[in-house]
C-alpha cells in the first residue's frame, strides 16, 4: 500500500431507528431497533435546567420564580 491509497472504512448501512429511554438525568440511553447499536443522547441543551453548574441556567430559573 502506498501513502496515496486510502484505507476504506466500513460504513454502516443501517438507517438507525433509535429507541431512546425516558429522560432521567442529563443523558438517556438509546438502542437502534434495526441493528442494536447503542448510543447516549443528551436530554437538554446547556443552560436549560439539567446543567445545574451553569450560572446562566441558575439566573434563568431565578428570573422565572421572581416574576
Helices and strands as residue ranges (DSSP letters): E 18-20, E 27-32, E 38-42, H 55-66
